[in-house]
Amino acid sequence: MRVISGERKGMPLRAVSGMTTRPTTDKVKESLFNILGPYFDGGIVLDLFAGSGGLGIEALSRGMDKAIFIEKDGRAFQNLKENIAKCRYEECTEAYRNDASRALKILMKKETQADLIFLDPPYKKHQYYEMVKDIVANGIISKDGTIVCEHDTETVLPDAFINFHKVREEKYGGTIITFYRLVEEEGDCVE
């Protein structure tokens, strides 16, 4: 696992060994960021279920101003903190060892708004994708923002979460990456 592009290009990142996390492969990460930009002119990225932080760190390397990482697993969180330090991103990151649902409530109270959100929960935990409704309904994602969900082929996500619609879906082996963006329409969208 490494940083693919940007100011920290080639920097190796430490992944958690074992079955508690499933890092996004470099191939999938490179494709995902080529779809997103591939570079950013500032902004805030929220990396839920961050694991070792590969997606959020990649976003910082490609131009995001700030990253907020949420990870519940203790070993993964330790690796996350080490990867942030190795990449010298301590000044532009916040990392919380917390449950994603609880962390979202804290972010709502702080009125945090992200421009890019990665939602990559454990594959068999389908209920976590329901958090996207809370993210959209509570303004945690900016109007120009993108929500990226990584999931397995057995998980079918809806075409829309309130007014954030599925705008693209890419399959990589047993992994699907689904992109949601704001689509302004008259009336409410079907959830």
C-alpha positions as CSV (number, residue, x, y, z in Angstrom):
1,M,0.0,0.0,0.0
2,R,1.4,3.4,-1.0
3,V,0.4,7.0,-1.9
4,I,-0.2,6.9,-5.6
5,S,0.2,10.5,-6.7
6,G,0.7,14.1,-5.5
7,E,3.1,15.6,-3.0
8,R,3.6,12.3,-1.1
9,K,3.8,10.1,-4.2
10,G,5.4,6.8,-3.6
11,M,5.3,7.0,0.2
12,P,4.7,3.5,1.6
13,L,1.7,3.2,4.0
14,R,1.4,0.6,6.7
15,A,-1.7,-1.6,6.5
16,V,-3.2,-3.6,9.3
17,S,-2.4,-7.3,9.1
18,G,-5.2,-9.8,9.7
19,M,-8.9,-9.7,8.8
20,T,-10.1,-6.7,10.8
21,T,-9.7,-4.2,7.9
22,R,-9.7,-4.4,4.1
23,P,-7.5,-1.7,2.5
24,T,-8.5,-0.4,-0.9
25,T,-6.0,-1.7,-3.4
26,D,-3.6,0.6,-5.1
27,K,-5.2,-0.2,-8.5
28,V,-8.7,0.7,-7.2
29,K,-7.4,3.8,-5.4
30,E,-5.7,5.1,-8.6
31,S,-8.8,4.5,-10.7
32,L,-11.1,6.1,-8.0
33,F,-8.9,9.3,-7.9
34,N,-8.7,9.5,-11.7
35,I,-12.5,9.6,-11.7
36,L,-12.7,12.2,-8.9
37,G,-10.2,14.7,-10.3
38,P,-7.5,13.5,-10.1
39,Y,-6.3,16.5,-8.1
40,F,-8.0,19.0,-5.8
41,D,-7.9,22.7,-5.2
42,G,-8.3,22.5,-1.4
43,G,-11.3,21.3,0.6
44,I,-12.0,18.9,3.5
45,V,-12.1,15.1,3.1
46,L,-13.9,12.9,5.7
47,D,-12.7,9.3,5.7
48,L,-15.2,7.1,7.6
49,F,-14.1,3.6,8.4
50,A,-10.6,4.9,7.6
51,G,-8.6,1.8,8.4
52,S,-5.0,2.8,7.8
53,G,-6.0,6.1,6.2
54,G,-5.0,5.3,2.6
55,L,-7.9,7.1,1.0
56,G,-7.8,10.3,3.1
57,I,-4.0,10.5,2.9
58,E,-4.2,10.1,-0.9
59,A,-6.7,13.0,-1.0
60,L,-4.4,15.2,1.1
61,S,-1.5,14.3,-1.2
62,R,-3.6,15.3,-4.2
63,G,-4.5,18.8,-2.8
64,M,-7.2,18.6,-0.1
65,D,-6.5,21.0,2.8
66,K,-7.7,18.9,5.6
67,A,-8.7,15.3,6.4
68,I,-10.9,13.9,9.2
69,F,-10.4,10.2,9.9
70,I,-12.8,8.0,11.8
71,E,-11.7,4.5,12.8
72,K,-13.0,2.3,15.6
73,D,-10.5,-0.6,15.5
74,G,-7.5,0.0,17.9
75,R,-4.8,-1.6,15.7
76,A,-6.0,0.1,12.6
77,F,-6.2,3.4,14.4
78,Q,-2.6,3.0,15.6
79,N,-1.5,2.4,12.0
80,L,-3.5,5.4,10.8
81,K,-1.7,7.7,13.3
82,E,1.7,6.3,12.2
83,N,0.8,6.8,8.5
84,I,-0.3,10.4,9.2
85,A,3.0,11.1,11.0
86,K,5.1,9.4,8.3
87,C,3.5,11.6,5.7
88,R,3.9,14.7,7.9
89,Y,0.2,15.5,7.8
90,E,-0.4,16.0,11.6
91,E,-1.1,19.7,11.2
92,C,-3.9,19.2,8.7
93,T,-5.7,16.1,10.1
94,E,-8.0,15.1,12.8
95,A,-8.2,11.4,13.7
96,Y,-10.8,10.0,16.1
97,R,-11.0,6.5,17.4
98,N,-14.7,6.2,17.5
99,D,-17.8,4.5,16.1
100,A,-18.8,6.1,12.8
101,S,-22.4,6.7,13.9
102,R,-21.2,8.5,17.1
103,A,-18.6,10.4,15.2
104,L,-21.2,11.7,12.7
105,K,-23.3,13.1,15.6
106,I,-20.2,15.0,16.9
107,L,-19.5,16.3,13.4
108,M,-23.1,17.5,13.1
109,K,-22.8,19.4,16.4
110,K,-19.6,21.0,15.2
111,E,-21.3,21.9,11.9
112,T,-18.5,20.2,10.0
113,Q,-19.0,20.2,6.3
114,A,-16.8,18.0,4.0
115,D,-16.3,18.3,0.2
116,L,-15.4,14.6,-0.2
117,I,-16.6,11.7,1.9
118,F,-15.3,8.1,1.7
119,L,-17.7,5.5,3.2
120,D,-16.0,2.1,3.2
121,P,-17.5,0.0,6.0
122,P,-16.8,-3.7,6.5
123,Y,-18.5,-5.4,3.5
124,K,-21.1,-7.4,5.4
125,K,-22.3,-4.4,7.4
126,H,-24.9,-3.1,5.0
127,Q,-26.6,-1.0,7.6
128,Y,-23.7,1.5,7.6
129,Y,-24.7,2.8,4.2
130,E,-27.9,4.1,5.8
131,M,-25.6,6.8,7.3
132,V,-25.5,8.5,3.9
133,K,-29.0,9.7,4.6
134,D,-27.9,11.4,7.8
135,I,-24.8,12.8,6.1
136,V,-27.0,14.4,3.4
137,A,-29.9,15.4,5.6
138,N,-27.6,17.1,8.1
139,G,-25.4,19.0,5.6
140,I,-22.2,17.1,6.5
141,I,-21.5,17.0,2.7
142,S,-21.2,20.3,0.9
143,K,-23.5,21.0,-2.1
144,D,-20.6,20.6,-4.5
145,G,-19.3,17.5,-2.7
146,T,-19.0,13.9,-3.6
147,I,-19.8,10.8,-1.5
148,V,-17.8,7.7,-2.5
149,C,-19.1,4.3,-1.2
150,E,-17.0,1.2,-1.6
151,H,-18.9,-2.1,-1.3
152,D,-19.0,-5.7,-2.4
153,T,-21.0,-6.9,-5.4
154,E,-23.7,-8.3,-3.2
155,T,-24.6,-4.9,-1.8
156,V,-27.0,-2.9,-3.9
157,L,-27.1,0.8,-3.0
158,P,-30.1,3.0,-3.9
159,D,-30.1,5.3,-6.9
160,A,-30.4,8.3,-4.5
161,F,-29.9,9.3,-0.9
162,I,-32.3,12.3,-0.6
163,N,-31.0,14.7,-3.3
164,F,-27.6,13.0,-3.8
165,H,-27.9,10.7,-6.8
166,K,-25.7,7.9,-8.0
167,V,-23.8,9.4,-10.8
168,R,-21.3,6.6,-11.5
169,E,-20.5,3.1,-10.5
170,E,-17.4,1.1,-11.3
171,K,-16.7,-2.5,-10.7
172,Y,-13.2,-3.9,-9.8
173,G,-13.4,-7.7,-9.3
174,G,-15.5,-8.2,-6.1
175,T,-15.4,-4.4,-5.3
176,I,-17.8,-1.7,-6.5
177,I,-17.2,2.0,-6.1
178,T,-20.3,4.1,-6.2
179,F,-20.2,7.9,-6.6
180,Y,-23.0,10.2,-5.3
181,R,-23.4,13.9,-6.1
182,L,-26.1,16.5,-5.6
183,V,-28.7,16.6,-8.3
184,E,-31.0,19.5,-7.9
185,E,-34.5,18.7,-8.9
186,E,-37.9,20.1,-8.2
187,G,-39.6,18.1,-5.4
188,D,-38.1,15.4,-3.3
189,C,-36.1,12.5,-4.7
190,V,-37.1,8.9,-4.0
191,E,-34.9,7.3,-1.3
